[in-house]
């Protein structure tokens, strides 16, 4: 757990440095266009992945399907769906360019689409890595990819050659190299090929169809505001809003990391134990995310102009509402793993769909009036609504009280402290001059249990 969380923190840190370089090198207008070009393949992956990532974990862990067959099906399906989607979007480039992709050049769209099949492969094989418990391979791959992008755009900036086209080229090259290395690494562990296991594929699609609706709903809930900001406002304000979301989404690395680790475990547990572990993980994740959100609200308005330049200072305005939404989504993310692990994705879908409808309506009303702050307010309300519905469903099915689900205990606080401090301490102890100081530090003795404390 700590290794995965540390990896996500590292990726977030590298991403932050990359975003600073891009903001200073491109300026608000081109940075806004780059945000759209990077968001598009992510949205298309969500539209086409059909829930196969979750199905790979379920079929491998719950049904015992051979990993080689799961991997072969995943590779063929990803390449096929990716190719068809690229062609379809390219044919629709004119109407898209007049609406949600306004201002994005055709060549930029082509570079964005290059990444689509690769990201599908990456996504499907992430489910295989989860099923195998190979989080270390995932950690190295994600860190390497983020570092490659930073080195690429940093070098271009230093040479005075950073532009929208060169930045997109760096992302395309790095994605290609990372996915190629992923396939080589997994191939050494699992002898997959291009032969399709049709009965297994039917089971993957059957389970994935339930997860797919859930994932699609959640992606639209997460990203519809960016497209609506791009539709109603200009590229510069799209850049400001995307930057505010980038800060808030660093908080979501916490529940995402916890959710990735506990989901394979929950899929193999009895129902009562699933509820107990979910409630514990929710309390601890909520505590850590809320503390991070508070820190973001306090320091964000100072860091944005300091790091990105005064031209990006307007990005600080939506931060409080973006942070509130991230804290609410931490609850939703953890509780949704409980229902998905028991093949009850319909609960997540209902909660997300209600919130999505609310988000779309509020955004259409508030963005023309309040700009990017209106988008952040709309999203915070929608995220809180989604979390509230899921808490209600969880309470009804599990019998676990709201207090036990949402209010951290002293044991939770100590576990979170240890989870955060332990890796820092282990590194500090390698410095001889600090060893004596650490030996005399105050400590709280308690039993370490639960997914966040591991």
N, C-alpha and C positions, 0 to 999 in steps of 0.2 A: 504494500500500500504506500509506504513512505517513498519507495523508489519511483512509483508511478506519479505520485503527487510532486515529488521533486523534479521529475522530468517535465511535467506540465508547467511548473513554476519556471523552469529553465526556458521552455519554449515561449512562455509569455514574456519573459525578460528579453529574449532575443527578438521577439516580435515587436516589443516596445521600442527597442533600439532601431529596428528596421523602419518602423513607422515614423520615428523622428527624422531619420535620414531622408525618407521619401517626402515628408512634409516640407522640410527645408529645401530639398532639391527640386521638387515639382511645383510647389505653391498650391494654394487652395483649389484652383480650377482643375488642373490636371490630377491633383490628388483625389478629387471627387470622381473624376472619370475612372481612375485606377480602382477606386473602391467598387464601382459598378462592375468593372471588368473582372474583378476577383470574386465578387458576390455571385455573378451569373453562373459560373460552373458549379458553385456550391448549391445553388437552387436547383439546377438541372440534375445534379446527382440525387438530391432529395426526391425529385419528381420521378426518377427512373430506377432507384435502387430497390424498390419493391419489398423493403423489409428483409432483404436477404442477410444482412449483417446479423440481425437478431436471430434469424432462422438458423444460421450457421452454428451459433452457440447452442440453441435449443436442440437441433437435430443431433449434434455431436454429444452434448452432455446428457440430455434427457432420453434420446432414442438410441444412442450408441452408433450412429452412422459413421462409416469409415471416413477419416479426415481427408484421405486422398481423393475420395469421390466428391466430398463437399468442396474441396479446393478446385477440382477440375470443373465442376458445374459452375462455380463462382467465376472462374476465369473466362469461360466461354460466354456466360451470360453478360458479364461486365463489358466485354469487347463488343458483343452484338448490340446490346442496348445503347452503348456509348456511340457507336457508329451511326445508328439510325437517328439518334437524337441530334447529333452534330449536323447531319444533313437537313433535318426538319427545321432546326433553328436557323441555319444559314439561309434556307429558302424564305423564312419569315423575317429576315433581317430588316427589311424596309419598315413594316408596321411596328416592329419593336423599337427601331431607331427613332420613330416619331412619338413614342410614348415613354415607357419606363427606361429605355436606354438612350434617351435623347442626348445627342452630342457625342456618342461613342463612335469612333471611326470604324469602318468595316474591317480594316486590318487588325484593329484591337480586338474586335469580336472574334476574328479568326484565331488569334493567339489565345484568347480565353477558351475557345472551344477545343483547342488542342489538348487542354488539360482534362477535359471531361471524361473520356474513357479511362485515363490513368487514375483519376480520382475515384472512379467507380471500382476499379481493381483494388485500390488502396483500401477503400471502405469495406468491401466484401472480405478481404483478407484480414482486416482488423478483427472481424468476428472469429475467424479461424485462430488467430493468435490468442484471443480471449479464451476460446475453448481449450487451447493447448496450455494456457497459463504462461505463455511466453511474453510477459510484459517487458522483460529486459530488452528483447529484440525491438519491440515497439518503441521503448524509450530511446534507444540509440538511433533508430530511424528518424523519429520526429525531431530529436535534437539536431541530428546531422542536416536534415532538410532546412530547419530554421536557420542554422548557422550558415549554410550555403547561400541562402537568400540574403542574409545580412552582409556576408562577404562580397557577394555580387553587386548589390546596390551601393554598398559602401565604396567599393573600388570605382564604380562608375561615377559616383558623386565626387570622389577625390580627383578623378581625371577630368571632371567637368563634362561628362558625357551622359549624365543621368537625364532621361526623358521618359515620357509615357511608354514609348515603344521599347526602349532598352529595359525599363523596369519589368514590363510584361514578358519580355524575352527571358529575363533572369528567372522569373517564376516558372515559365514553361520548361526551361532546361533543368532547373532543380527538381521539379515534379517528376520529370522523365527519369532522372538519375535515381531518385529516391525509390520510385516504384519498381524500377529495374532491379535495384539492390534488394528490395523486399521479396520479389519473386525468386531471386537466386537463393536468398537465405531460407525461405520457406521450402523451396524445392529440395534443399539438403536435408530437411526434416521429414517432409511428406512427399512421396513420389507421385505428384499430380501430373496430369497431362491435359489433352484437349478432348478426351472421351467423356460424353455426357451420360450420367446415370439417370435415366428418365424417371423411374419411380421415386428416387430420392429428390429429383428436381421438383416433382409434383408436391412432395411434402414440404420442401423448402418454400415453394410459392404459396402453399396453403397457409402455413404459419406466417410467412412474411406478409401476406395480404392484410392480416390484422395489424401487424406492426407498421406496415406501410402507411395505412391511413393515419395512424397515430403520429408517425414521424413527419408525414407531409403536413398534417395540421400544425404540429409544433414548429416546423420550419417556417411556415407562413406566419405563424404567431410571432416568431423571432424576427423575421426579415421583411414582412410586408411594410413595416414603417419606413424602411430605407427606400424601397421602391416608390412609396407614396411621397416621401420627401423629394426624391429625384423628379417625380412627376410634377409636383406643385411648385418646387423651388429650383434654384440654380445649382450648378455643380459645386460651387464654393460652399454653400450651406449644406449640401450633401456631404462634403468633406468634413465640415464641423460636426455634423451629427454622427457620422461614422467614427470620428475620433472619440467622441463621448461614449459611444457604444463600445469601442475598443477598450477603454478603461473599465467600463462596467463588466464586460465579458471576461476580464481577467478574474473577477470574482467567481464567475461560473466555472472556472477551471477546478474549483474546489469540489462542488457537487458532481461535476462530470467525472473527476478522478475517482471519487468514492463510489459513484454509481457503476463505473466500469468494473471496479474490483468486486463489489458485492453481488452484481447481477449473476455471474456464473455460480456463485455460492448459493444464492437464493433459489436458483433453478433446480438445485439438487436437495433442498431442505423440505421438511414437513411444514404444513401450513402455519402452525402455531409458532414455530421457530422463525419462519419467514417474517411474521409480524413483529416479533420481538427484536430481531436484528434490524429491521427497517426503522422502527421507532427510535432505537438507539442511534443509528446512523443519522436519522433526520435531526435529532436534537443536537448532536455534535457538529454536524455540517452547518446547521442554522447558526449556531454560536460563532463558528469560525467565519462564516460568510458575512454575518452582521457586523462583526468587528472590522472586517476588511472594508465593508461598505461605509462604515463610519469614518475610517481613515481616508477613504477615497474622497468623501464629501469635504473633509477638512483640508487635505493637501492638494487635491486635484486642481482647484482654481489657481494655485501658485505654480504647480508643476507644468501645466499646459503651456502658458506663455514662456516659461523658462526653457523648456525643452524644445518646443515646436516653433517658437517665435510669436511675437505679438499678433501677427496676422491670424493665428489660430485661437486667440483668446476667446472668441464667441463660443467655442466648444465647451467651455466651462458651465455655461448656463443650464444645459439639460442634465448635468451630472447628478444632482441630488435625486431626481426622479428616476434616472437610469440605475442608480445604485439601489434604490428601493425596489425596483422591478427585479434586479438581480437577486436580491435577498429572497423575494417571494418565489422566484423560479428555483432557488436552491431547495425549497421545500417540495415543490412539484417534481423536480428531477429525482429526488430520492424516493418519494412515495410511488412514483410511476414504476420504479423497478420492482416493487412488490407485486403490482398487478400484472406487469409483463411476464415476470417469472412464473406466474400461475396461469398464463394464457388468458388473461382478463384485460386485454388491451382496450376493449370497448369502454371501460371506465375512463381511461386516459383520453380516449378520443372524444367522449362526451364533454369532459371538462375543458379540453383544449379547444373544441369547436365553439363552445359558448364564449370562451375568452377571445377567440379569433374574430368572431362576429362583432363582439364589443370593440375590439381593437380597430378593426377596419372602419366601423362607424365613427368612432371617436377621432381617429386620424383624419378622415375626410372632413370632419367638422372643425377640428382644432388646428390642423397644420396651416390652412389659409389664414387663420386668425392669430395664432401664437407662434407660428414658425416651428423651429426645431424643438422649442420648449413644449409646444403643444403635442408634438410627436412623442416626446418622452413622458409627458403626463398620461397620454392615452395608453402607452405601453405599460406603464407602472400599474395603472388601474386594471388592465387586462391580465397582466401576470398575477396580480394579487387575487383576481377573481378565479383564475385557473387553479392557483394553489388552494384557495378556500374550498372550491368544489371537491378537489381531490382529498383534502383533509377530511371533509364530511363523509365521503365514500369510504375512506380508510377507517374512520371511526366506526361506521356502521358495520363493516365486514369483520374487523379485527377485534372489536370490543376494547381496544386500547384508548384510554382517555386522551383528551386534547392536551392535558398537562403532561402526560407521559410521552406524547408525540412531539411537542413543541418547546417545552420548558427544560433547559439543560439543568442537570444536577451538579453537585460539587464533583462527583466522580467524573462526569462528562467534561467539566472544565479542566480537571487535572489531566485527563486523557488527551484532550486537545492540546494542552500545554506541552505535554510530553511528545506528542506527534509532531509539533512544530519545532520544539527545542532540541529534541534528540539528535537529528541529523546535524544541526548547527554545532551542538556540543561535541559530537564526535570529530568534527573537523577542527574545532578550536583546540581540542586536546592534542592535536598533532603539532601545535606550536608550543615548544618547551616552556617559554616564559609565562604562558597562560595556565599551565597544568596546576601550579600551586594555588592560583586563584580559584580555578574550577573545583579543586579539591575541598575548598572551604565554603563553597556556595551553599545557600539555603535550598533545601529540597523537600518535597512533599512525598511521603511514601504512600503509595496506593497500588491496588491491583490494577494492572493494565489489561483491559478487555475491550472487545468491539473493533469494528473495522477501521474507525478513525484513529484508534489508539494503537493500531498494529504497525 
